[in-house]
Amino acid sequence: MHPMRRHVYIALVALAASLGATSARADGALDDARAEFRRGAELAKDTQWGAALASFERSAQLRPHPWTTFNIGVCQRALGQYVRARRSFARALEERKPDADLPAGTVDDIRRFTAEIDGLVGALDVSLEPADARVAVDGQPLEPVGSEGGVPVVLAGTLAAGRGGPAPSKTFRVLLDPGHHVFVLARDGFSDAVHAEDVRAGERRAVRLTLDRLPARISVSSTRRDAVVVVDGLDVGTAPITVLRPAGRHRVVVRKVGFDAYETDAVVAPGQHAELVAKLREERPGIFSRWWFWAAAGAVVAGATVTTYALTRPEPDRPPLDGGGLGWTVRAP
């Protein structure tokens, strides 16, 4: 008999024996769990590991038992799902109870299988930037399982499909089955990143995963056509217009001849879209630019000139006096 099938057969006999004492008071769930277990054992004998795994998993959902969990690990190991098998064997040991124990031989098998799997599983020491990015591997979030030497350890491929979850820290170790894997990284304000890794059996190496910040968008419109938009001192065109800029503070000025300039500071985060509307108002001419000011000023200047002339003109010379026949003349002051 194939070693894998032998383990399943032994587990079937042991499970039947452990449940035999409760058969007289077995409920429907227990009967269904036993039926699924037997079905899984028969499928495993024919090396139909995928179908056998499904039956064992249904049995475990109905009535958990360390023998069932052990057989789940056996099937996963046969299918090359080493990370999941390692977790299942660990759970089988955790589920042992006085009335549902595993024999010493099976415990030894679990430890031998686990040591074998440790040599097959790949380990990537990931450095993540930014540290709070969400991470998924092959369309599944990562499962935290503790730490090794102070480094958080997560498993890939053990949880149900779903969006990525937060990484445990900036640096962590992820355990993966040998083969091709796709990392998907996401964070608000950053562009999503897809990173592929080919992992060999037993490989250990470091990987750096980074996300690029998204630029901010600044859209500027105006209440007046053909207004010129200046961002950080650079003429970028006429409104309406949208420009891309790094996150931070940016000076926006909108100008049009005959109108007061619109000026503001736009503070934008990565990936943010800021929309500005420049309400341009007609210039109110100053006192020196108004016609009536210059007309009045001209009249004042003209008046001042006449007055000055009247006050400063020289006394005109008088014509000589005629004294008549006697030659007498009198000069009035």
C-alpha positions in Angstrom: 0.0 0.0 0.0 1.2 3.5 -0.8 2.6 5.2 2.3 0.1 8.1 2.0 -2.9 5.8 1.6 -1.6 3.7 4.5 -1.7 6.8 6.8 -5.3 7.6 5.7 -6.4 4.0 6.2 -4.9 3.9 9.7 -6.6 7.2 10.5 -9.9 5.8 9.3 -9.7 2.8 11.6 -8.7 5.0 14.5 -11.4 7.5 13.9 -14.0 4.8 13.7 -12.8 3.4 17.0 -12.8 6.8 18.7 -16.3 7.6 17.6 -17.6 4.1 18.3 -18.4 4.9 21.9 -20.7 7.7 20.8 -22.4 5.8 18.0 -25.4 4.9 20.1 -26.1 8.6 20.7 -24.7 9.9 17.4 -26.5 12.9 16.0 -27.0 13.8 12.4 -23.9 16.0 12.2 -21.7 13.2 13.6 -23.1 10.7 11.1 -22.5 13.1 8.2 -19.0 13.8 9.4 -18.2 10.1 9.6 -19.7 9.5 6.1 -17.5 12.3 4.6 -14.5 10.9 6.4 -15.1 7.4 4.9 -15.6 8.9 1.5 -12.4 10.8 1.8 -10.5 7.7 2.8 -11.8 5.8 -0.2 -10.8 8.6 -2.6 -7.4 8.8 -1.0 -6.9 5.0 -1.6 -7.4 5.8 -5.3 -4.9 8.7 -5.0 -7.7 11.2 -5.8 -6.1 13.7 -3.4 -8.1 16.7 -4.5 -11.5 15.1 -4.0 -10.3 13.4 -0.8 -9.2 16.7 0.6 -12.7 18.2 -0.1 -14.4 15.3 1.8 -12.0 15.6 4.7 -12.6 19.3 4.9 -16.4 18.9 4.9 -16.0 16.3 7.7 -13.9 18.7 9.8 -16.5 21.4 9.4 -19.2 19.1 10.7 -17.2 17.6 13.5 -13.5 18.6 14.1 -11.2 15.8 15.0 -7.3 15.6 15.1 -7.4 12.5 12.8 -9.4 14.4 10.2 -7.0 17.4 10.4 -4.1 15.0 10.1 -5.6 13.5 6.9 -6.2 17.0 5.5 -2.5 17.6 5.9 -1.7 14.3 4.2 -3.8 15.3 1.2 -2.3 18.8 1.1 1.2 17.3 1.2 0.4 15.0 -1.7 -0.9 17.9 -3.7 2.2 20.0 -3.2 0.4 22.4 -0.9 3.3 22.3 1.6 2.5 25.5 3.5 -1.1 24.5 4.1 0.0 21.0 5.0 2.5 22.3 7.6 -0.3 24.3 9.2 -2.7 21.4 9.2 -0.2 19.1 10.9 0.4 21.7 13.5 -3.3 22.0 14.1 -3.7 18.2 14.4 -1.2 18.3 17.3 -3.1 21.3 18.9 -6.4 19.5 18.7 -5.3 16.4 20.7 -7.4 15.6 23.7 -7.5 12.7 26.1 -10.6 11.3 24.4 -9.4 12.1 20.8 -5.6 11.6 20.9 -3.2 10.7 18.2 -0.9 7.7 18.7 2.8 8.3 19.2 3.6 6.8 15.8 1.3 9.4 14.1 2.9 12.2 16.1 6.3 11.0 14.9 5.0 11.0 11.4 3.7 14.6 11.8 7.1 15.8 13.0 8.9 14.0 10.2 6.5 15.5 7.6 7.0 18.9 9.1 10.7 18.6 8.9 10.5 17.5 5.3 8.2 20.4 4.4 10.5 22.9 6.1 13.1 21.9 3.5 10.6 22.3 0.6 8.9 25.6 1.5 10.4 28.8 0.2 11.0 31.8 2.5 11.2 35.4 1.3 12.3 38.1 3.7 10.3 41.1 2.5 11.1 44.7 3.0 8.0 46.8 2.3 7.7 50.5 1.4 5.4 52.0 2.6 5.2 49.8 5.7 1.4 50.0 5.9 0.6 48.8 2.4 -1.9 46.0 1.9 -0.4 42.8 0.5 -2.0 39.8 -1.2 -0.2 36.8 -2.7 -2.0 34.9 -5.5 -5.2 36.7 -4.7 -5.2 35.7 -1.0 -4.3 37.7 2.1 -1.4 36.6 4.3 -1.9 34.6 7.5 0.3 35.7 10.5 1.6 32.7 12.5 4.1 34.2 14.9 7.7 35.2 14.6 11.2 33.8 14.1 14.1 35.6 15.7 12.0 38.7 16.2 10.9 38.7 12.5 7.1 38.3 11.9 6.2 35.3 9.9 3.2 35.0 7.6 1.9 32.2 5.4 0.9 32.6 1.8 -1.9 30.5 0.2 -3.7 29.4 3.4 -6.6 31.8 3.7 -9.7 32.3 1.5 -9.4 34.4 -1.6 -9.8 38.1 -0.9 -8.2 41.6 -1.0 -4.9 42.0 0.6 -4.5 42.8 4.3 -2.0 45.0 6.1 1.5 43.7 6.5 2.6 42.8 10.0 5.5 45.3 9.8 7.9 47.0 7.4 10.0 43.7 7.3 8.6 40.2 7.6 9.1 36.7 6.4 6.5 35.0 4.1 6.5 31.2 3.6 5.4 30.0 0.1 5.1 26.8 -1.8 7.7 26.4 -4.6 6.5 27.9 -7.9 5.4 31.2 -9.4 3.7 33.7 -7.1 2.2 37.1 -7.8 2.3 39.8 -5.1 -0.3 42.7 -5.3 0.4 45.8 -3.2 -2.0 48.6 -2.6 -2.3 51.7 -0.5 -4.3 54.9 -0.7 -2.3 57.6 -2.4 0.0 55.2 -4.2 -0.3 53.3 -7.5 -1.0 49.6 -7.1 2.0 47.4 -7.8 2.1 43.8 -9.1 5.3 41.9 -8.4 6.0 38.3 -9.6 8.4 36.0 -7.8 9.5 32.5 -8.8 10.4 30.5 -5.7 12.5 27.4 -5.7 12.1 24.6 -3.1 13.9 25.5 0.1 15.0 28.9 -1.2 15.8 31.7 1.2 16.3 35.2 0.0 15.4 38.9 0.5 12.9 40.8 -1.6 12.2 44.6 -1.6 8.6 45.6 -2.5 7.8 49.2 -3.1 4.9 51.4 -4.2 5.1 54.6 -6.1 3.3 57.7 -4.8 0.5 58.9 -7.0 0.9 62.6 -8.1 -1.8 65.0 -7.1 -4.1 66.6 -9.7 -5.0 70.3 -9.5 -7.8 71.4 -11.8 -8.2 75.2 -12.2 -11.2 76.8 -13.9 -12.1 80.5 -14.1 -15.1 82.7 -14.3 -13.4 84.5 -17.2 -12.3 83.0 -20.5 -8.6 82.9 -21.5 -7.3 83.5 -18.0 -3.7 82.5 -17.6 -2.9 79.9 -14.9 0.5 80.0 -13.1 1.5 77.2 -10.8 4.6 77.6 -8.6 5.7 80.5 -10.9 5.3 78.4 -14.1 2.8 79.4 -16.8 0.9 76.2 -17.4 -1.7 77.4 -19.8 -5.2 78.9 -19.8 -8.1 77.9 -17.7 -9.7 75.4 -17.5 -6.7 73.2 -17.1 -5.6 70.2 -15.0 -1.9 69.7 -14.0 -0.1 66.9 -12.1 2.1 67.9 -9.2 3.8 66.0 -6.3 2.0 66.0 -3.0 2.5 69.2 -0.9 1.8 72.9 -1.1 1.6 74.7 -4.5 1.0 78.4 -5.3 -1.7 79.0 -7.9 -2.2 82.3 -9.6 -4.8 83.1 -12.2 -4.5 86.4 -14.2 -6.3 88.2 -16.9 -5.8 91.8 -18.2 -8.4 94.1 -16.7 -9.1 91.8 -13.7 -7.7 91.4 -10.2 -5.5 88.4 -10.0 -6.7 85.3 -8.1 -4.1 83.8 -5.8 -4.2 80.8 -3.4 -2.2 77.9 -2.0 -3.3 74.4 -2.8 -2.2 71.8 -0.3 -2.7 68.3 -1.8 -2.0 64.7 -0.7 -0.8 61.9 -2.9 -3.5 60.9 -5.4 -5.8 63.8 -4.3 -7.8 65.8 -6.9 -8.1 69.4 -5.9 -10.5 71.6 -7.9 -10.1 75.4 -7.8 -12.5 78.0 -9.3 -10.9 81.4 -9.9 -13.5 84.1 -9.5 -12.0 87.1 -11.3 -13.3 90.6 -10.6 -12.9 93.6 -12.8 -10.2 95.9 -11.6 -11.4 99.0 -9.8 -9.3 101.9 -11.2 -7.3 103.8 -8.7 -7.7 107.6 -8.1 -4.7 108.3 -10.4 -6.3 106.4 -13.3 -9.7 108.0 -13.3 -10.5 110.7 -16.0 -12.2 113.1 -13.7 -9.1 113.1 -11.4 -6.8 114.2 -14.2 -9.4 116.7 -15.5 -9.7 118.3 -12.1 -6.0 118.2 -11.7 -5.5 120.0 -15.0 -8.0 122.7 -14.0 -6.1 123.2 -10.7 -2.8 123.4 -12.5 -4.2 125.9 -15.0 -5.6 128.1 -12.3 -2.4 128.0 -10.4 -0.5 129.1 -13.4 -2.7 132.1 -14.0 -2.5 133.2 -10.4 1.3 132.8 -10.3 1.6 134.8 -13.5 -0.7 137.6 -12.1 1.4 137.8 -9.0 4.8 137.7 -10.6 4.4 139.6 -13.9 6.5 142.8 -14.1 5.0 146.3 -13.8 4.4 147.7 -17.3 6.2 150.8 -18.4 3.9 153.9 -18.5 3.9 156.2 -21.7 5.5 159.7 -21.2 3.1 162.4 -19.9 2.0 165.4 -22.0 2.3 168.7 -20.0 0.4 170.7 -22.4 1.4 174.2 -23.3 2.8 175.0 -19.9 4.8 171.8 -19.6 3.3 171.0 -16.2 3.0 167.2 -15.3 1.9 165.3 -12.1 2.7 161.5 -11.6 0.2 159.7 -9.6 1.4 156.8 -7.5 
